[in-house]
Amino acid sequence: MLDDLKYWVAISHIPGIGPQRFKKLYSFFSSMENAWQASLFNLKQAGLEDKIAKNFLSAKLHINPDECMSIMDKEKIKAITIHDNKYPKLLKEIYSPPAILYYRGQIEHKYDNLSVGIVGTRRFTSYGRQATEKIVSDLARQGVAIVSGLALGIDTLAHQITLTQKGRTVAVLGCGLANQDIYPAANRHLADEIISNQGLLLSEFPIGTAPLRQHFPQRNRIVSGLCRGVVIIESPERSGSLITTNLAVEQNREVFAVPGNIFYENSKGTHNLIKMGAKLITSADDVLESLSMLDTPNS
């Protein structure tokens, strides 16, 4: 499997090979080495469109699987595939789960099946800070793993607060995991702290992938996919955090919303979610009770 991993990694560098096309390859070929060495005819047999198959053959001329692994080793980045026993079980349940995941830190943890996502605005108010501090602190103290996206704002707060409680936090990125890839750059130190405290950095994007706008909805589906439920704390009417909650609904995850001041722009998104059926919460216990996690042992 280790020998074959380098071909999964190499193929992930090829533009246009996302989870669905990856699935066609690993479903058709007996190994990803065979997929890597396949002819145009065989790639099309596997289900790749003519244009994608031709691009596959031209792109791989510029990719060295052994060199990819060497660079990952230098950056202390590891990878697992969807066939690996360490692949997150909850994430495997979603539509179109990543075929390969890159990570830094501790990939497995006893509380990963007790994960809750925390999302919200980049421009939080003092109320948003207080709500995040209270809810995240109480969840972390109960041994709940806190998952977020390392973005500025509520995401950053959620990771930082979990660390102060010596809890488990997982940051999902919409870019590569090499130090120079980490986005936002202001959170590179936070990323290091997460790794140093039994946390996890996770991405489906290989080294060198820039934080492009279209990557963040993909990132958000992983945030919600890793979790039993997602809590949204302060969100204007149009916000990236609402994408995560919509994905959570599609993935049959619980969606929780913290109410805010009716006169604040930052409350419009959360209040709309409550109107549409999200569970109004005012404490960590509301989340734990809804997810039947109140008996979670302290750790």
C-alpha positions in Angstrom: 0.0 0.0 0.0 2.8 2.4 0.8 4.3 1.8 -2.6 0.9 2.6 -4.2 0.4 5.7 -2.1 2.9 7.7 -4.1 0.7 7.2 -7.2 -2.4 8.4 -5.3 -0.4 11.5 -4.3 1.0 12.0 -7.9 -2.5 11.7 -9.4 -3.9 14.2 -6.9 -1.5 16.8 -8.5 -3.2 16.4 -11.9 -5.8 19.2 -12.6 -9.3 17.9 -13.1 -9.0 14.7 -11.0 -11.3 15.3 -8.1 -13.1 12.8 -5.9 -15.5 11.5 -8.6 -12.9 10.9 -11.3 -10.5 9.5 -8.6 -13.3 7.0 -7.7 -13.5 5.9 -11.4 -9.8 5.2 -11.4 -9.6 3.3 -8.1 -12.8 1.4 -9.0 -11.4 0.3 -12.4 -7.7 -0.3 -11.9 -6.3 -2.9 -9.5 -3.8 -0.3 -8.2 -3.1 3.4 -8.7 0.3 2.4 -10.1 -1.7 0.7 -12.9 -3.8 3.9 -13.3 -0.7 6.0 -13.4 0.8 3.8 -16.2 -2.4 3.4 -18.2 -2.9 4.2 -21.8 -5.4 6.7 -23.2 -7.6 3.8 -24.1 -7.6 2.3 -20.6 -8.2 5.7 -18.9 -11.2 6.2 -21.1 -12.3 2.7 -20.3 -12.2 3.7 -16.7 -14.6 6.5 -17.4 -12.5 9.5 -17.8 -13.6 11.9 -20.6 -11.4 12.2 -23.6 -10.1 15.7 -22.7 -9.4 14.7 -19.1 -7.7 11.5 -20.1 -5.4 13.4 -22.5 -4.7 16.0 -19.9 -3.9 13.2 -17.4 -1.2 11.8 -19.8 0.3 15.2 -20.5 0.3 16.4 -16.9 1.9 13.3 -15.5 5.0 14.0 -17.6 5.8 16.8 -15.2 5.1 14.9 -12.0 7.6 12.6 -10.3 5.8 10.4 -7.7 9.0 9.8 -5.7 9.8 13.5 -5.6 6.3 14.2 -4.4 6.8 11.9 -1.5 10.2 13.3 -0.7 8.9 16.9 -0.5 6.0 15.7 1.7 8.6 14.0 4.0 10.6 17.2 4.3 7.4 19.2 5.2 6.3 16.4 7.6 3.1 15.9 5.7 1.5 12.5 5.4 -1.4 11.2 3.3 -4.1 8.6 3.7 -6.5 7.3 1.1 -10.2 6.5 1.3 -9.2 2.8 1.6 -7.1 3.4 4.8 -8.4 2.3 8.2 -7.4 5.7 9.6 -9.6 7.5 7.2 -12.3 9.4 9.2 -15.4 7.3 9.4 -17.9 10.1 9.5 -16.3 11.8 6.5 -16.5 8.6 4.5 -20.3 8.8 4.8 -20.7 12.0 2.8 -21.4 12.4 -0.9 -18.1 12.5 -2.8 -15.7 12.1 0.0 -12.0 13.1 -0.7 -10.2 10.2 -2.3 -7.0 11.3 -0.5 -6.4 13.4 2.6 -3.2 15.1 3.5 -2.4 15.8 7.1 0.0 17.1 9.7 -0.5 16.1 13.3 -2.4 13.3 14.9 -4.8 11.7 12.4 -6.6 9.5 14.9 -8.0 10.5 18.3 -10.4 8.8 20.7 -12.8 11.8 20.5 -13.0 12.2 16.7 -16.4 10.5 16.6 -17.5 13.2 19.1 -16.7 16.2 16.8 -18.5 19.4 16.5 -17.9 22.1 13.8 -17.7 25.7 14.8 -18.2 28.4 12.1 -19.0 32.0 11.9 -18.1 35.5 10.6 -14.5 36.8 10.2 -15.7 40.1 11.8 -17.2 39.0 15.1 -18.5 41.4 17.8 -17.7 41.3 21.5 -20.9 39.2 21.9 -19.7 36.8 19.3 -16.4 36.4 21.1 -18.2 35.8 24.4 -20.5 33.2 22.9 -17.6 31.4 21.2 -15.5 31.4 24.4 -18.3 30.0 26.5 -19.7 27.3 24.1 -16.3 26.1 22.8 -14.7 26.0 26.2 -17.5 23.9 27.6 -17.5 21.5 24.6 -13.8 21.1 24.8 -13.9 20.4 28.5 -16.4 17.6 27.8 -13.9 16.0 25.4 -15.6 17.1 22.2 -13.2 17.6 19.3 -13.6 21.1 17.7 -13.4 21.3 14.0 -13.1 24.5 12.0 -11.4 26.1 9.0 -8.4 28.1 10.4 -9.9 31.3 8.8 -9.7 34.6 10.6 -12.5 35.4 13.0 -14.7 32.8 14.7 -12.6 29.9 13.2 -9.4 31.2 14.7 -11.2 31.8 18.1 -12.6 28.3 18.1 -9.1 26.7 17.6 -7.4 29.0 20.1 -10.0 28.5 22.8 -9.9 24.7 22.4 -6.1 24.8 22.8 -6.4 26.8 26.0 -8.7 24.0 27.3 -6.1 21.4 26.2 -8.7 20.0 23.9 -8.6 18.3 20.5 -9.0 20.7 17.5 -8.9 19.9 13.8 -8.3 22.6 11.2 -9.4 21.9 7.6 -7.7 24.0 4.9 -8.5 25.0 1.4 -4.9 24.9 0.3 -1.8 22.8 0.6 -0.3 22.0 4.0 3.3 23.0 3.5 4.3 25.8 5.8 4.4 28.4 2.9 1.0 27.2 1.7 -0.8 27.8 5.0 -3.6 30.4 4.6 -4.1 32.9 6.1 -0.4 33.4 6.7 -1.2 35.1 10.0 -2.4 31.7 11.3 0.8 29.8 10.6 1.8 30.0 14.2 -1.6 28.8 15.3 -1.3 25.8 12.8 2.0 24.9 14.5 0.3 25.1 17.9 -2.5 22.8 16.8 0.0 20.2 15.6 2.1 20.5 18.8 -1.0 19.8 21.0 -2.2 16.6 19.5 -4.4 18.4 17.0 -4.7 17.9 13.2 -4.3 20.0 10.0 -6.2 18.4 7.2 -6.6 19.1 3.5 -7.5 17.2 0.3 -5.2 19.5 -1.7 -1.5 18.6 -2.4 1.5 20.6 -1.6 1.7 23.9 -3.5 -2.0 24.3 -3.9 -3.0 28.0 -3.5 -6.0 29.1 -1.5 -8.3 29.7 -4.5 -11.9 30.9 -4.0 -13.4 27.6 -5.4 -11.4 25.5 -2.8 -13.3 26.8 0.2 -16.7 25.2 -0.5 -14.8 22.0 -0.9 -13.0 22.6 2.4 -16.3 23.4 4.0 -17.9 20.1 3.1 -15.0 18.4 4.9 -15.5 20.6 8.0 -19.2 19.5 8.3 -18.5 16.0 7.1 -16.1 15.3 10.0 -18.7 16.4 12.6 -21.8 15.1 14.3 -23.2 18.7 14.1 -22.2 22.3 13.2 -22.6 25.4 15.4 -22.8 28.8 13.7 -21.9 31.8 15.8 -22.6 35.2 14.2 -23.1 35.3 10.5 -24.3 38.1 8.2 -27.0 37.3 5.6 -24.3 36.3 3.1 -21.4 34.5 4.5 -19.1 31.6 3.7 -20.0 30.0 7.0 -23.6 29.6 5.7 -22.2 27.3 2.9 -20.9 25.0 5.7 -24.3 24.9 7.3 -26.0 24.1 4.0 -23.6 21.3 3.4 -24.2 20.0 6.9 -27.9 19.8 6.2 -27.2 17.9 2.9 -24.9 15.5 4.9 -27.7 14.9 7.5 -25.7 16.6 10.2 -27.3 18.7 13.0 -27.2 22.4 12.5 -27.2 24.7 15.6 -27.4 28.5 15.6 -26.6 31.0 18.4 -29.2 33.8 18.5 -27.9 37.4 18.5 -29.1 41.0 18.7 -31.9 41.6 16.2 -30.4 44.9 15.2 -26.9 43.5 14.3 -26.0 42.6 10.7 -24.0 39.6 12.2 -27.3 38.1 13.5 -29.2 38.0 10.2 -27.6 34.8 8.9 -28.0 32.9 12.1 -31.6 34.1 12.6 -32.5 33.0 9.1 -31.1 29.5 9.8 -33.3 29.3 13.0 -36.3 30.3 10.9 -35.5 27.5 8.5 -35.2 24.9 11.3 -31.7 25.1 12.8 -31.7 24.4 16.5 -31.5 27.5 18.6 -28.8 27.0 21.3 -27.6 29.1 24.2 -25.1 26.7 25.7 -22.8 23.7 25.1 -25.3 21.5 26.9 -27.9 22.2 24.2 -25.5 20.8 21.7 -24.5 17.8 23.8 -28.1 17.0 24.7 -29.2 17.1 21.1 -26.4 14.9 20.0 -26.8 12.5 23.0 -23.3 13.4 24.1 -24.0 14.6 27.6 -22.5 11.4 29.0 -19.2 12.1 27.2 -16.4 11.5 29.7 -14.2 14.4 30.8 -10.6 14.1 29.6 
